[in-house]
Amino acid sequence: MIISALYGIMAIITFIQLLMLLVRGGKAQDIYQLLMFVMGLICNVGYLAMSLSESVGEAILCNDLIYLGSLFLPLCVLMTISELTGVKLSKWIIAALLLSNIFVLGLVFSVGYSDVYYSDVQIEKVYGITCLIKTYGPTHNAYTILLLTYVILAVGVVVKALHSERNFTKRTVMSMLLVLIGPCFVYLLERVINCPIELLPFTYIIVLGMYLSIGSRMKMYDMSSSIAGAYEKLEEYGYITFDLKKKLMNCNSMALNIFPELRKTEIDESVKKDDSVFYNEIIRWIDLPDLRDNNEKKIMVDDRFIKCTVRKIHAGMRKKPIGYSVELIDNTKQENYIKLINDYNANLEAEVREKTVHIRAMQESIITGMASMVESRDNSTGGHIRRTSACVKILVDELRLDDRFVESETFLNNVVKAAPMHDLGKIAVDDVILRKPGKFTDEEYEQMKTHSEKGAKIVAEVLREVKDEEFVKIAVNVAHCHHEKWNGTGYPDKLSGIAIPLEARIMALADVFDALVSKRCYKEAYNYDKAFSIIEECLGSHFDPEIGRIFINCRSRLEKLYNELSE
C-alpha cells in the first residue's frame, strides 16, 4: 500500500501543478500548455487507479486512461515547441499525428476484445499493488514508433529554428525538448528492463515541475509575441521587452533601427553594460527604484526625438510584474512642428508690421500642417480636414444668400478659415486610442472626447499673438464646441440651442456629414440618401434646425464635391 500511497501523492502533486498553471496564467491560458498538464494528471490518476484495481477489467480500463494521457501529452509538448520557435508544423503533419494517436488509442481500447495489441493480460500483486501483466501483441510497437516520431519531429523543429534567423528563447525550447524526451526515455527503459513498478508517474511530476519552473519565462515570451503582433502593422512604433533581470525577450526592426547596439544582444541574453545610448537611456532608466508604470520620457538619438514609455508586464493573477515593455515613438516631425511654432511666436511681434500678409500665410500653413499631422496619426479620417473645410465653405456661401442670417462677411470668412482647426485637439490624444482599428470602449471614448477642450487650448496658444481677436474667438469656438448638440446632450459643456456658437453649429453639420458618407474602420460609407435622411432626422436634436435645412438645400453642391474628390 505504500506504493499506492506514493501514486496517490503523485496524482495530488500533478493536480496542484495544474492549479499553479491556472493561477499563473489567469484568463490568458495557452491551450496546448493547459492540455499538457491535464494529460499528465489523467496519466497519474490512471496509475493510481491501476494500483488499486481488483480485477482484470478494472486494470484494463485504468490502462486505457493512462494511454489516453500519454498519447496526447507529447503532441501538446510538440505544438508548444513549434509555437515557441516559430517553426509551424503543416496541417497535414498535425492531422497525421492526431489520426495516429486515435489509431493507437483504438488498438489500446481493443484490449480484452482482441489480441492485436496485447495477446494476453493478467493482474498480479507486486509490492502490495495491482500490476497489469501484459504479453505484447503484433501491433504494440505502433505506440513506440509514435513516441519516437514525436521526438524526431521535435528535434527537427528545434534544429530548423537554430539554422534560421528567427529570434526565440533557445534555453526554454531546450527545456521543453527535455519535457518531451524524458517520459519517452523512461518508457523505453521500462520496456528494456521489464520493471514491474511504473516509473512514469514520478517522471511526469519531474518534467511538469520543470515546465512550471520555466513557465514564467514562457509566459513572458508569449506576451512578447503578442506585443509583436499588436505592433506588426504600426511601422512608426518600436518595442522592446525584457524580463526582470533585463534579459532581452523580443524587439522589432524599428527598435533595432533606433538602437543598432541591440543587434549584439541575443534573445535571453542580458544587455551588456557599456556607454551606449541604449544602456544609458533605457536600462538605467528601468533600474530606477522609483520607476512607475507607464512612465514616459523623451530622448534624442541621432537628431531624432524619441518618446519612450515603459510598462510593467503582468501575468495571470500576479501583482508582481514578470518583465518590462518599452514603447518607442519617433516624434521628430511633431517636435519640429512645435519648434517651428515656438520660433514663429518668438519672431511674430518684430515682423508683424512689415510682413502681415506673409505672416498670415505662414500661420495658415503651420495650422494646415498641424491639422495634416493630426490626420496622418488618425487612421480613420484620411482627407477629413480637406472635405469638412470644403463643406463649411459651401454652407457659408449658402448662408450669405439667406436674409435671416445677417452675419458679416468677415465672420463668415473667418468660419471658413477656422474649419481646418476643429480637430487639432487630437494631437494630444494617445496614439493607442487615436489609431485603434475599431470602436472605442467607454473609457477610450471619454479620453477621445477630451480632444475638443484640448483643441481649444491648442488653438488659443497657437493664435495667441494674432491681433484679429474675432478670428481667434471663432477658431477657439469651432475647436471647443463642434461636438455640442442642439438639445444639450453633446460635449464638453452640454450647451444647447443658440447658446452654442453659430460657428460651431456650422462645423457640426460638416463634421457629421463627412463621417456619414466616408468609410471608417468601424463602418462602410453611407450613400447620400441615407446620410441626408439622418441629418434631417437630427434637426432640432443634434443640429440647429434652420441651419440644418439650409445645409440640406446644399445637397447638389455637396454631392458634386464628394463625387469629384472620389475620382
N, C-alpha and C positions, 0 to 999 in steps of 0.2 A: 504493500500500500504506500510505501514511501515514494516509489517511483510515480505512482498515480498522483500523489500529492504534488510532486515536482511538476508533472504535466499540468496539473491544475494551476500551480503558481505561474507556469509559463503562459497559460491561457489568460490569466488575470493580468500579467505584465503586458501581454500583447494588447489587451483591451485598454489598459492605461495608456499605452503608447498611441493608440488610435485617438483617445480623448485628448492627449497632448497635441497631436497633429491638428485636431479640430480647433483647439483653443488658440494655437499659434496662427493658424491660417485664417480664423474668423470666417466671414462670409465668402471671401475670395479663395475657395479651395480649388486646387488643381485636381481634375477628375482622376488622372492616372495615379497620382500620389495617394489620393484617398483610397482608390481601389486596391493599391498595393498593400496598405495596412489592413483593409477589410479581408483580403485574401489570406494574409498572414494570420489574422485572427481565426478565420474559418479553418485553416490547417491545424492550428494548435488546439482549437476546440475539438476537431476530429480526432487528434491523437489522444486527448483526454478521454473522450467518449470511447475510443477503441480500448484503452487500458481498463475501462470499467465494464465493457460489454460481457454478456453472459452466454451468447450463442453465436454460431457462425453467421446467421442472418444479420444480427446487430453489428458484428465486426465488419461485414461486407458494406453495410450502409455507412459506417464510420470511414471505411476506406474510400468510398465514393466521395465523401465530404472532403477528405484530405486531398484527393486528386483534383477536385474542383478548385481548391485554393492554389495548389502547387502548379496547376496548368496555366492559370491566368495571372499569377504573380509575376512570372518572368516577362510576360507580354507587357504588363504595366511598367516594369522597370525599363524595358527596351524603348517604349514610347517616351518615357521621361528623358532617357539619354538622348533620343532623337530631338526632342524639343530643346534641351539644353545646348546641344551642339549646333542646332540649326540645320542639320542634315535630315531632311524629310524622307521618310520611307514612302514608297509608292503605294497607292491604294491597292494594287494587286498583291503586293507582299503582305500588307496588313490583312487583306481578305483571305489570303492563303494560310496565314498563321491562325486566324480565327477558325477557319474550316478545319485545320489540322487539330487545333485544340478540341473542337467539337467531335471530330472523328475519334481521337484518343479517349475522350471522355465517354463516348458511346461504347468503346471497347471495354472501359472500366466498368460501366454500368451493366455490361453483359455478364459480369462475373456472377456465378450462381445459376446462370441460364445457359452459358456456353463455355467451352474450354479454350477459346481462341486467345484470351489474354492470360488467364490463369487456368492451367489444366486441372488443378486441384487446390482447394483451400480447406484449411482446418484451423482451429484455435488451440492455443496451448498457453498454460500459465507459466510465465517466466519471471522470476523475482517478484512474484505476487501480482503481476499484471497480465492482462489478456493480450496475447500477440497473435497476429494472423500469419499462419504458416502457409506460404504460397509455393506452388510449383508453377514456374513460368510457362506460359503457352507460346505459340509461334509468333504472336504479334506484340509481345511485351516490349521488344526493343524499339517499337514505334515511339514510346514515351522518351526513352533515352536519346533517340535520334532527334526528337523535337527539342529537348533541352540543349543538346549540342548546337542545333540550328540557331536557337536564341543567343547562345554565347558567341557563335561565329558572326551573326548579324550585328550584335552589339560591338564586338571588336572592330568589325568592318566600318561601322558608323564612326567610331572614335578615330580610327586610322584616317578615314576620308576627311574628317574635320581637321585633324592635325596637319594634313597636307594642303588645306585650303587657307584662305586669308580671313576666315571667319574669326571674330572675337568671341571666345566662350571661356567659361571657367574650367580650365583643364583639371585642376585638383578635384573639384567637385564631381566632374564627369568620371574621373578615375575611381573615386569612391563609389559612385553609382555602379560602375562596372563590377566592383567587388561585391556589391549587394546582389548582383545577378549571378556572378560566378561562384560565390561562397556556397549557397544552397545546392547548386548543381554538383560542385565538387564533393560535398558531404554525401549527397545521394549516391553518386558513383562509388564513393569509398565504402558506403554501407553495402552496396551490392557485391563489391570485391571481397570484403572481409566477412560478409554474411552476419552482421551484428544483429542479435535478437532485440536489442533496445534501440528505439528510434532516436537518433541524434538531431534530426532536423528541427524539432521544436526549439531546442537550445540555439541552433543556428539562426532560426528566424528572429529570435529575441536579439541576438547579437547584431545581425545585419540591419534590422529595423531600428535598433538603438543607434547604430552608426549613422543611419539615414537621419534620425532625429537630431543628431549632433551637428550635421551639416544642413539641417532643414532651414535654419535662419538664413544661411548664405544662399541657399537655393531660392528662398522667398525673395531675398534681396535681388538676386539675378533675374527672377521672374518679373519683379517690379521694374527693374531696369529695362527689360524687354518691352514692358507695357508703356513705359515712358518713351522708349524709342518709337513705338507705333504711333503714339499720340503726336510726336513731333515730326513724323516722317514727311508730311506734306507742307510743313512750315519751314521753308528753306532759310528764312531770315532768323530762325531761332537755333541756338546751340544748347546742348545739355551735357552734363557730366554727372555720373553717380558714383558715390563712394560708400564703403562700409564704415563702421565706426573707427576702424584703425587706419582710415584714409587710404585703403587699398582700392584701386580703380576697378569699377564694375562695368561701366559702359560709357560711351560718348559718341557723338555724331560728327559728321565731316565738318560742320561749321565750327564746332569746338576745337577740332584739330587745326582748322584754318586760323583761328584766333590765337590758340596756344600750340604752336607746332612742337614744342618740347614734350607734349603728351605722347607723341609718336614713339618716344623712347621708353614708355611705360607699358608693360604688358597687362592684360586683364588679370586680376587677382594679385597684382604686384603693388607694393607700397610706393607712393610718389617719393622720389629721392629729394633730399634736402639740397637745395642749391640757390643760386641768386637769380633764378628765372622770374619773370613777371608772374607766371602761373603760381609758383610756390609762394612768393611774397604776397600776392594779392588774394589768392583763393585759399590755399592750405592754411596759411597763418590766420586768415580771417575765420575759417571754420574752427580753428583751435581756440578762438577766444572764449573764455569761460562764461561770459555773459551773452553769448550768441543767442538770438531769439529766432523762432520760426518765422519764415517769410521775411527775413532780414534782407535789406537791399542796399546797394551802393553802386556808384559809377566809377569806372576806371578808364584810363587811357592806355590803349595798346596800338602802337604804330599809327598815331594820329586818328585813331578810331575811338569813338565814345561807346563804351560797352556798359550796359546796365546789367548788373549781376543780382540774382535773387537766390538765396539759399533756403531750402526747405528740408525739414526733417522727414525721413521716410519711416512710417509706422506699419506694422504688420499685425493683422488679427486684432486681439484684444489687448495687446501690449501697450502700456503707456510709454515705456522707454523706446526711443527710436532705434532702428536697426541700421540706419545709414543716412546719407545726405544726398540731395539732388541740387545741382547748381544750374540755374537757367541763365542763358546769356542772350541778350538782345542788342543788336547793333543799332544804336540810337544816333549815329553820326549825322544823318540827314536832319533829324529833329533838332539836335543840338545846334547845328549850323543855322537852321531857321531861327532858333531862339537868339543865337548870337547876332544874326542879321537884324532881327527886330530890335535888340538892345542897342546895337550900333546905330540903327536908324533913329531911335528915340533920342539917343545922346546928341546926334547932329541935327535933329529936326529944327530946333529953335534957331540955330545960327543960319540955316539955309532957307527958312520959310519965306523971308522977304523977297528973295530974288529967284526962288525956284518953286513957287507954289504949285504951278501946274505939273512940273516934273515930279515933285514930291507926292502929289495925289496919285499920279500914275504909278509911281513906285510903291506907294501904300497899297493900292488896289492889287498890284502884282503880288505883294507879300501875302495879302489876305487870300488871294486866289491860290497861291502856293500852299498856304497852311490848310485851306479847305481841301485842296487836292491831296495833301499828305494825309489828312483825316480819311478821305475817301479811299486812299490806297491801303489804309490799315483795316478798313471795314469791308470784308469780302462779300457783303450782301448788297452794297449800294453803288456799284460801279456806274458813273455818269449821273448820279442822283443830283449833284450840285448844279451841273450844267442844265439838266432838264427842269428842275424846280425853278431855277432863275428865269428860264425862258417862259415857264408857265406864269410866274409872277408878272413878267412884262406884258404878256397877253391880257391878263386880268386887269392890270393897271391901265392899259390902253383902253379897255372897255369902260373902266370907271371914269375915265376922262370924259366920255361921251354921255355919262348919266348925270342929269341935273340934280339928283338927290345927294350927290357927293361933291361938295364944294371945296375939296382939299386943294391946296396949292400945287402948282407944277413942281415946285422944289420938294414938297413932301412926297409926291408920287415918284419922282426921280430917285429920291433917297431910299425909298422902299425897294426899288429895283436894285440899287447898288448894295443894299444891305442883305439881300436874299442869299448870296453865297456864304454868308457868315452864320446861318442859322444853326448849323451842326458843329461849329468849332469846338464845342464842349466835349465832343467825343475824343479829342486829343488827350483828355485827362482820364478817359475810361480805360481800364486794364485791357491789354490785348487779348487775354484769355476769354473775356466776355465779349469784346467787340468782334472778335473773329470766330466766335462759336458757330459751327455749322448746324444750326437748328434753333428751336425755340428756347427761350430763356426760362430758367426756374424763377420762382417768385423772388428769391434773394438776388439773383442776377438781374432781373428786371428792375428791382429797386435801385441797384447800382447804376444800371443804364439810364434810368430816369434822372440821375443827378447831372447828366450832361447839359441840361438846359440852364441850370443855375451856374454851373461851372463855365458854360459857354458865355453867359452874360458877363462874368468876371473877366474872362479872357478878352472878350471884345472891348470891354471898358479899358483894360490895361493896354491893349494894342493901340487903341484910338485916343489914349489919354492926352496926347499932345495936339490932337486935331482941334482946331478952333471952331469948327462947324458943330455947335452943340446939338442942333436939331438932328443932324445926321447920326451923331453918336448915340443920342437917345433912341432913335429909330432902330439902329443896329442892335443896341442892347436889348430893346423890347422884342425884336424878332428872335434873337437867340434865347431869351428868357421865357417868352410866353407862347411860342408857336405850338406847344402841346396843351394849352388851356382849351377848355370846351365851353361852348355857349351855355350849357346847363350847369356849369360849375363842377363837373366831375373830372376835369383834367388835372394837370400838374405843371409847375410845382406848387402854385399858390391857390389852386381851386377857384380862380376868378370866374365870373360869369357875365354874360351879356356884354353891354358896352363898357364894362369895367376892363375887359380885355382890350389892349391897344389895337387900333384898327390895322396897323401894320402886321401884327401877329395873327389877326383873323384872316388876313390875305394870305400870309405864309402858310397857315394851317391847311387851307384848301389845296395849295400847290403841293405841299409835302405829302398829304394823304393820297391825293390823286396819283402822284408818281409811284407811291408804294403799291397802289392797287393795280396799275397797268404794267408794272415791272415785275420780272421774275426775281424771286428771292430764294435763299437756300431752304426756306421752310414752306414755299408755295409757288405755284405757277402764276404767270401773269394773267390778270382778268381781261376779258375783252371790254371794248368801250361801253357796250350796253350795260354790262354788269357794273362797271366802275361808276358810270354816271347815275345808275339806279341807286347804288349805295350812297353816293354823295347826296342825292335828292332825299333819300330816306333819313339822312342825318341832319337835314336842315332844321334848325331850331333846337337840336340836341347837342350835336358836336359843332356845327358851323353856324355862323351868322346867317339867318335865313335870307336877308336881302342880298348880301354879297354872294351867297351861295347860288342864288338864282341867276345872278349876272355871270357867275363862273360857268354855270350850265349853258348859258347862252353863247359861251365862247367855244362850244363843243367842236364846231367845224375847224376852227383855227388850231385847237389843241390836238385833234386827230391828225391834221396835216403835219403839225410839228413832230409828233411821235412817229408818224409814218416816214418822214424824211430822216429822222435820227436813226431809225432802224435799218435804213438802206446802206 
